Amino acid sequence: MPYSAPIEIAGARAASPARLPGFLSFMRNVIQISQRAWEESGRRPNFLLAPGTALDNALLILKTEPDSVTGSLRDYILLSETAARRRRTVRYRYGAAVVAVAALMAAAWFYWANYPGMPLLAPIALARPAVAMAFSGDGAMLGVLSVEGVARTYSVSSGEAASRPMPHSGASMLAFNPHGTLVLTAGRDSSVCVWDSAGTQVLKPLQHGGPVTTACFSPDGQTILTASQDKTVRLWNTGNGNPRVVPIQHPAEVIGATYSRDGRLMASIAGDKVARVWDCATGEPAGPAMPHGQDLRSATFNADGTRLVTVTTLGTATIWEIPSGRKVRELSESVAVALSADGRRLVAGDRLGAEVCDIASGRAIARRIPREGGVSVVAISPDGSSIFIGARLAQGQTWSLAGATEGEPPVTETELPAPELLAEHDYPPGAMLQYATFAPGGNRVLVIMTLSPGAVAEGSGMRAAEDVAEGVAMMRRTQGGMLGRGMRVASAHLVGTALFSPDGKIVVTSYFTEVVIRDGGAGPVR
């Protein structure tokens, strides 16, 4: 983009600076830093804001957002203005001031456009590290649950708390309903609590006889699905908390449960190494049991609910036909598995490389991608058109599946189209890749890794501590090239979380007791 474009944008918006809330928040944070330095100096006059753009923008914020500038910060700005008037011998013309403001806005706009990942707001401070985060469906709210069992929602646009604290001892999971009006928390204390957007508990706790392993709302928000180590799955009425069906019994503790996209079916996986599918209206089985020879890790429906993909702890991914329970395809020894958000494609990585298949037929849709040293991390774009594969030690690639043969009759491996290599991604030496995810638009991939003690992330402006590993998230373009700088992510368990908002404009990271709302690299933030 030519440099003149940001100038034009800033000039067009100079008359209405309130339309740039991210810019004003950024400048307010800068002024607060100057104010703290002034306080620490004993309020020496030479620490006041100097005449020019710094003071002009402070007065701009005071004028356009007076409610956000209170107390000592307001005093600091007004004292700076008084001191500037005393020193000023030449009165600046109004037009020159507008040009200065426009230029600074343009510089800030240009900076944002070229440094994705930068904080947009002051960090959200927690008493203890975050263990779970989730966006509301519209991306306007962020739910955060800390390790001490206190949940709270925050406005993504301002970073301010939107609810009172929601205490739930032992909670380890948090979820919004589809409309973003309710939040549930659940965990080790065997209960599920439901809260409204203000943080008021709206139902009596939904009780199990053992730790809760799954808690989520149905796609229409009318039912709450819970699973527990007490060997049951339960379906509750969201409106009054009453059971919709009798508890669904299992022969072993239930590891997890999930809905089909239309909410008609529910799948559960249990400690007896069996996956089962149930009719949500009746609580009765919707097909035969699907046994595995290994402990189960996850189960996911495809888009139309006619296939179930299960993954074991030893890496076997199996596609099952629903409701017949017929095994469509088994991919053994998969180290990492990911499904596209549209439910059509699956990528599996193993010690030899990666394979992408059509979930409906189970057939490969492109040639296998060989990878020396194997694949430990995989991700697939929401529409299934691109994949990321990564070796645990510092290397990643993005591939295009534009020529995939989805739905065509079976062909030999050599007749399948070859995926197109889009980019090689090199990460800091000694980095261990942990997780990868695509942005909703599929044009960026976010990778979480750990840097070994003392490692330097070249080009990212980051260096790990000399005595401890560091969790880092890095964002790359699918076509290649780093976006912004590395983002520190850490929790009580070292590696923290980084996730995209539903529209991809925001990335949220957790770093011990801080949660940071960042530019997601999708262009100007609303």
C-alpha positions in Angstrom: 0.0 0.0 0.0 1.5 3.4 -0.9 2.3 5.6 2.0 -0.2 8.3 0.8 -3.1 5.9 1.5 -2.7 6.1 5.3 -2.4 9.9 5.1 -5.7 10.1 3.2 -7.4 7.8 5.7 -6.1 9.9 8.7 -7.1 13.1 7.0 -10.6 11.8 6.3 -11.0 10.8 10.0 -9.3 13.8 11.7 -12.6 15.6 12.0 -14.1 12.5 13.7 -11.3 11.0 15.8 -13.8 9.0 17.9 -14.1 6.7 14.9 -10.6 5.5 15.8 -11.1 4.0 19.3 -8.1 1.7 18.9 -5.9 4.8 18.1 -7.2 6.8 21.0 -6.7 3.8 23.4 -3.1 3.4 22.1 -2.3 7.1 22.7 -4.0 7.1 26.1 -1.7 4.2 27.2 1.3 6.2 25.9 0.3 9.3 27.9 -0.3 7.2 31.1 3.3 6.0 30.8 4.5 9.6 30.6 2.3 10.5 33.6 3.8 7.7 35.7 7.3 8.9 34.9 6.3 12.4 36.0 4.9 11.1 39.3 8.1 9.1 39.9 10.3 12.2 39.2 8.6 14.1 42.0 6.4 16.0 39.4 9.3 17.8 37.8 8.1 20.3 35.1 10.4 18.8 32.5 8.4 15.6 32.7 5.2 17.3 31.6 4.0 16.7 28.0 5.9 18.9 25.6 4.1 21.2 23.3 3.4 19.6 19.9 1.8 16.4 18.9 2.0 14.7 22.3 0.1 17.4 24.0 -2.2 18.0 21.1 -3.3 14.3 21.2 -3.7 14.3 24.9 -6.1 17.3 24.6 -7.8 15.5 21.7 -8.5 12.5 23.9 -9.6 14.8 26.8 -12.1 16.4 24.4 -13.4 13.3 22.6 -13.4 10.8 25.4 -13.6 12.9 28.7 -15.0 9.9 30.7 -11.9 7.9 30.0 -9.6 10.6 31.4 -10.1 11.1 35.1 -8.2 11.9 38.3 -4.4 12.3 38.1 -4.3 11.7 34.4 -6.6 14.6 33.7 -4.6 16.8 36.1 -1.4 15.8 34.3 -2.8 16.8 30.9 -4.2 20.1 32.1 -0.9 21.0 33.9 1.0 20.2 30.7 -1.3 22.5 28.8 -0.8 25.4 31.3 2.9 25.0 31.2 2.9 25.0 27.5 0.9 28.2 27.4 3.4 29.9 29.6 6.3 28.9 27.3 4.5 29.4 24.0 5.5 32.7 22.3 4.0 32.0 18.9 0.4 30.9 18.7 0.0 27.9 16.3 -2.6 28.2 13.7 -5.5 25.8 13.9 -4.8 24.3 10.5 -1.3 23.4 11.5 -2.6 21.6 14.6 -5.0 19.6 12.4 -2.2 18.6 10.1 -0.1 17.4 13.1 -2.9 15.3 14.5 -3.6 13.9 11.0 0.1 13.0 10.5 0.3 11.2 13.9 -2.9 9.3 13.1 -1.5 8.3 9.8 1.7 7.1 11.4 -0.2 5.1 14.0 -2.4 3.7 11.2 0.6 2.7 9.2 2.2 1.2 12.2 -0.9 -1.0 12.9 -1.1 -2.1 9.3 2.5 -3.4 9.4 2.8 -4.8 12.9 0.1 -7.4 13.5 0.1 -8.9 17.0 0.7 -5.6 18.7 -1.5 -5.0 21.8 -4.5 -2.8 21.1 -5.4 -2.2 24.7 -3.8 -2.4 28.1 -3.5 -6.0 29.3 -6.3 -7.5 31.3 -4.8 -8.3 34.7 -5.9 -11.5 36.5 -5.2 -12.6 40.1 -4.0 -16.1 38.8 -3.1 -17.5 35.4 -5.9 -18.2 32.9 -6.9 -21.8 32.2 -9.6 -21.2 29.7 -10.7 -18.4 27.2 -13.5 -18.2 24.8 -15.1 -15.6 22.4 -18.8 -15.1 22.2 -20.3 -16.0 18.8 -20.2 -12.4 17.5 -16.7 -11.8 18.9 -17.8 -8.9 21.0 -17.1 -10.5 24.3 -14.2 -12.5 25.7 -14.7 -15.0 28.6 -11.7 -15.7 30.8 -11.4 -18.4 33.5 -8.5 -18.3 36.0 -6.9 -21.2 37.7 -8.4 -20.1 41.0 -11.9 -20.8 39.6 -13.1 -17.2 38.9 -14.6 -16.4 35.5 -15.3 -13.0 34.0 -16.4 -11.6 30.7 -14.7 -8.6 29.0 -15.5 -6.2 26.2 -13.2 -6.9 23.3 -13.4 -3.3 22.0 -12.5 -1.7 25.3 -10.9 -4.4 27.4 -13.2 -3.4 30.3 -14.9 -6.0 32.5 -18.5 -6.6 31.2 -19.6 -8.8 34.2 -18.9 -9.2 37.8 -16.6 -12.1 38.9 -18.2 -15.5 38.6 -16.7 -17.7 41.3 -16.7 -21.5 40.7 -14.1 -23.4 42.7 -12.5 -26.2 40.6 -13.8 -24.9 37.3 -11.6 -25.7 34.3 -13.9 -25.0 31.3 -16.0 -22.1 30.1 -18.4 -21.7 27.2 -20.9 -19.1 25.8 -24.3 -19.9 24.4 -24.8 -19.1 20.7 -26.3 -15.7 21.4 -23.6 -14.7 23.9 -26.1 -14.0 26.6 -25.2 -16.9 28.9 -21.9 -18.4 30.1 -21.4 -21.8 31.7 -18.5 -22.9 33.9 -17.7 -26.5 34.9 -14.9 -28.7 36.3 -13.6 -30.8 39.1 -16.3 -30.0 41.7 -18.9 -32.1 39.8 -21.2 -29.2 39.0 -22.0 -26.9 36.1 -23.0 -23.3 36.8 -24.9 -21.0 34.3 -24.5 -17.2 34.4 -26.0 -14.3 32.6 -24.0 -11.6 30.8 -23.8 -9.5 34.0 -22.3 -12.4 36.0 -25.5 -13.4 37.9 -26.0 -17.2 38.4 -29.4 -17.9 36.7 -29.8 -21.6 37.5 -29.1 -23.8 40.5 -25.9 -25.8 39.8 -26.4 -28.7 37.4 -25.0 -31.6 39.5 -23.1 -34.7 38.6 -21.6 -37.4 40.9 -18.0 -36.9 39.7 -15.8 -34.4 37.9 -17.3 -32.9 34.8 -15.4 -33.6 31.6 -17.6 -31.8 29.0 -20.1 -28.9 29.3 -21.5 -27.1 26.3 -24.6 -25.5 24.8 -26.5 -27.1 22.0 -26.3 -25.4 18.6 -29.7 -23.7 19.2 -28.8 -22.8 22.8 -31.9 -24.6 24.3 -30.0 -27.5 25.9 -26.9 -28.0 27.9 -24.8 -31.2 27.3 -22.7 -32.4 30.2 -20.5 -35.5 30.6 -18.8 -36.8 33.8 -16.5 -39.3 35.4 -19.7 -40.5 37.1 -20.3 -42.6 33.9 -23.2 -40.5 32.7 -24.0 -38.0 30.0 -26.9 -35.6 30.8 -29.0 -33.2 28.8 -30.5 -30.2 30.6 -33.1 -27.6 29.7 -31.3 -24.2 29.5 -34.4 -22.3 30.6 -35.1 -24.0 33.9 -32.2 -26.5 34.5 -34.5 -29.6 34.4 -33.3 -32.8 32.8 -34.5 -33.3 29.2 -33.9 -37.1 29.3 -32.9 -39.6 32.0 -29.1 -39.7 32.6 -27.4 -41.7 29.8 -25.5 -44.4 31.5 -22.1 -45.7 30.4 -20.1 -48.7 31.6 -17.0 -46.5 32.3 -16.3 -42.9 33.1 -17.1 -40.6 30.2 -14.1 -38.8 28.7 -16.0 -36.4 26.5 -19.2 -35.7 24.5 -20.1 -33.5 21.5 -23.1 -32.4 19.4 -23.7 -32.9 15.7 -24.1 -29.5 14.0 -27.9 -29.7 13.8 -28.1 -30.7 17.5 -30.1 -33.9 16.8 -27.3 -36.3 17.7 -24.7 -36.5 20.4 -21.5 -38.6 20.5 -19.7 -39.8 23.6 -16.4 -41.5 24.3 -15.7 -43.4 27.4 -13.0 -45.2 29.4 -14.1 -48.6 28.0 -12.5 -47.5 24.6 -16.0 -47.3 22.9 -17.6 -44.4 21.1 -21.4 -44.2 21.0 -24.0 -42.0 19.2 -27.2 -41.0 20.9 -30.5 -39.4 19.8 -30.8 -36.1 21.8 -34.6 -36.1 21.8 -34.9 -39.4 23.5 -31.5 -40.2 25.0 -31.6 -43.6 23.2 -28.7 -45.0 21.1 -28.7 -43.8 17.5 -26.5 -46.6 16.2 -24.3 -49.5 17.4 -21.3 -49.0 19.7 -18.0 -48.3 17.9 -15.2 -50.1 19.8 -11.5 -49.2 19.6 -8.4 -51.0 20.8 -7.0 -47.9 22.3 -8.1 -45.2 24.8 -10.0 -42.5 23.1 -9.0 -38.8 22.9 -11.7 -37.1 20.8 -14.8 -37.5 18.6 -16.1 -35.0 16.0 -19.1 -35.1 13.6 -18.8 -34.0 10.0 -21.0 -31.2 8.6 -24.2 -33.2 8.0 -23.8 -35.7 10.9 -23.4 -38.7 8.7 -19.8 -39.4 9.8 -18.0 -39.4 13.1 -14.2 -39.0 13.3 -12.6 -40.5 16.4 -9.0 -40.2 17.5 -7.2 -42.4 20.1 -4.5 -41.4 22.5 -2.0 -43.5 20.3 -3.0 -41.6 17.2 -5.4 -43.8 15.3 -8.0 -41.7 13.5 -11.1 -43.5 12.3 -14.0 -42.4 10.2 -17.3 -44.1 11.0 -20.6 -44.0 9.1 -23.6 -42.8 11.1 -26.0 -44.4 12.0 -24.8 -47.8 10.7 -21.5 -47.7 12.7 -19.6 -49.0 9.7 -15.9 -48.2 9.6 -15.2 -46.0 6.5 -11.4 -45.5 6.9 -8.7 -45.9 9.6 -5.5 -43.9 9.6 -3.2 -45.6 12.2 -0.2 -44.0 14.0 -1.3 -40.5 13.4 0.6 -38.1 15.6 -1.7 -35.1 14.9 -5.2 -34.9 13.3 -7.3 -31.8 12.3 -10.7 -31.4 10.7 -11.7 -28.5 8.5 -14.4 -26.2 10.0 -16.7 -27.0 7.2 -16.6 -30.7 8.2 -15.4 -32.0 4.7 -11.7 -32.7 5.1 -9.3 -34.3 7.5 -5.5 -34.0 7.6 -3.4 -36.5 9.6 0.3 -36.3 10.3 2.5 -39.2 11.2 6.2 -40.2 11.3 6.4 -40.3 7.5 4.5 -37.2 6.5 0.9 -36.1 6.1 -2.3 -37.2 4.3 -5.5 -35.4 3.5 -8.8 -37.3 2.9 -12.4 -36.6 2.2 -14.4 -37.4 5.4 -17.5 -38.6 3.5 -15.7 -41.2 1.4 -12.6 -41.7 3.4 -10.5 -41.5 0.3 -7.3 -39.5 -0.1 -7.9 -36.3 -2.1 -4.3 -35.5 -2.9 -0.9 -37.2 -2.9 0.7 -37.9 0.4 3.1 -35.2 1.6 6.4 -36.9 2.6 8.2 -35.3 5.5 11.6 -36.3 6.7 11.5 -36.6 10.5 7.7 -36.9 10.5 4.9 -34.5 11.3 3.9 -33.5 14.9 1.6 -30.5 14.3 -1.1 -30.1 11.7 -3.8 -27.5 10.9 -6.3 -27.1 8.1 -8.0 -23.9 6.9 -11.7 -23.5 7.6 -12.7 -24.3 4.0 -10.1 -27.1 3.7 -8.2 -25.4 0.9 -4.9 -25.1 2.7 -3.0 -27.1 5.4 -0.1 -26.5 7.7 2.2 -29.3 8.7 5.0 -28.9 11.2 7.9 -30.9 12.6 8.1 -30.5 16.4 11.6 -29.0 16.0 11.3 -25.6 14.4 10.0 -26.3 10.8 6.7 -25.8 9.2 5.1 -25.7 5.7 1.8 -24.5 4.2 0.3 -26.4 1.2 -2.5 -25.6 -1.2 -5.1 -28.3 -1.9 -6.6 -26.4 -4.9 -6.5 -29.4 -7.2 -7.9 -32.0 -4.7 -10.1 -34.8 -6.2 -12.9 -34.7 -3.7 -15.9 -37.0 -4.6 -14.2 -38.6 -7.6 -13.9 -42.3 -8.1 -10.9 -44.1 -6.4 -7.6 -43.6 -8.3 -4.0 -44.7 -7.6 -1.6 -42.6 -5.5 0.3 -41.5 -8.6 -3.0 -40.3 -10.3 -3.9 -38.0 -7.4 -3.0 -34.3 -7.8 0.1 -33.1 -5.9 -0.5 -30.5 -3.3 1.3 -27.2 -4.0 3.9 -25.9 -1.5 2.9 -22.4 -0.6 5.6 -21.5 1.9 8.4 -22.9 4.1 8.3 -21.5 7.7 11.5 -21.6 9.7 11.2 -21.1 13.5 13.9 -20.3 16.0 16.5 -23.2 16.5 15.4 -25.3 19.4 11.8 -24.2 19.3 9.3 -27.0 19.8 6.0 -26.6 17.9 3.0 -27.4 20.1 -0.2 -26.3 18.2 -1.3 -24.5 15.0 -4.5 -22.9 13.9 -5.6 -20.9 10.8 -7.3 -17.6 10.9 -11.0 -17.7 9.9 -10.1 -16.4 6.4 -7.5 -19.0 5.9 -4.8 -16.5 5.0 -2.8 -16.6 8.2 -1.6 -19.4 10.5 -0.8 -19.0 14.2 1.7 -21.4 15.7 2.3 -21.9 19.4 5.7 -23.2 20.4 8.2 -23.3 23.3 11.6 -21.7 23.0 14.4 -23.5 24.9 16.1 -21.5 27.7 18.2 -18.7 26.3 17.0 -19.2 22.7 16.6 -16.1 20.5 13.7 -15.8 18.1 15.4 -14.0 15.3 13.3 -11.3 13.7 10.6 -11.6 16.4 12.3 -9.4 19.0 12.1 -12.1 21.6 14.6 -14.0 23.7 13.7 -16.8 26.2 15.0 -16.5 29.8 18.3 -18.2 30.5 16.9 -20.6 33.0 13.4 -21.5 31.7 11.6 -22.3 28.5 9.3 -19.6 27.0 6.0 -20.0 25.4 5.7 -18.1 22.1 3.0 -17.6 19.5 4.0 -16.5 16.0 1.8 -15.5 13.1 2.7 -16.2 9.4 1.0 -15.6 6.1 -0.2 -18.7 4.5 1.7 -17.7 1.4 4.8 -17.0 3.5 6.3 -14.2 5.6 6.1 -13.3 9.2 3.4 -11.0 10.5 4.4 -8.8 13.4 6.5 -10.1 16.2 6.4 -13.1 18.5 3.8 -13.0 21.3 4.6 -14.4 24.7 2.1 -17.0 25.8 2.4 -18.8 29.2 0.2 -20.2 31.9 0.6 -22.2 35.1 1.5 -25.1 32.8 4.1 -23.0 30.8 2.4 -22.9 27.4 -0.5 -20.5 27.3 -3.2 -19.9 24.8 -3.5 -17.8 21.6 -6.8 -17.7 19.6 -8.4 -15.8 16.8 -11.7 -14.0 17.2 -14.6 -15.3 15.0 -13.9 -12.6 12.4 -10.1 -13.0 12.6 -9.4 -9.4 13.3 -8.3 -10.0 16.9 -5.8 -12.4 18.5 -6.0 -12.9 22.2 -3.0 -14.3 24.2 -2.6 -15.4 27.8 0.7 -14.8 29.6 0.6 -15.9 33.2 -1.7 -13.4 34.9 -2.2 -11.2 31.8 -4.6 -11.5 28.9 -3.7 -9.3 25.9 -6.1 -8.3 23.1 -4.0 -7.9 19.9 -4.3 -6.9 16.3 -5.0 -10.1 14.4 -3.3 -9.1 11.2 -6.5 -8.8 9.1 -6.2 -5.0 8.5 -7.7 -2.1 10.4 -9.6 -3.1 13.5 -13.2 -1.8 13.9 
